[in-house]
């Protein structure tokens, strides 16, 4: 399984502001199964779409 990053948002958004969640909700409204994850290394929220890769076996 892998994921495609649609957008990244800095973790330091103003209190009460959730730009990554709002962006993901808009993508879900368009039919894309977007979720928000935290990238601790870069201190950012990522909006991603998971992709399931087939192993190519029979």
C-alpha positions, 0 to 999 in steps of 0.5 A: 500500500502507498499513498499519494499526497494531495496537499501539505499544511504546516502544523502551526495553523491558528487556534480553531483553524483546521485547513487540512481537515477542510481541504480533505472534506472538500476532496471527499465531497468530490468523491476522492477518499482523502484523509489527513495524517501527521508527518512528524518529521516535517511537522506538517499535516498531509492530505493523502489518498491511499492506493492499494498496489496489486502484486501482479501475481496470478 
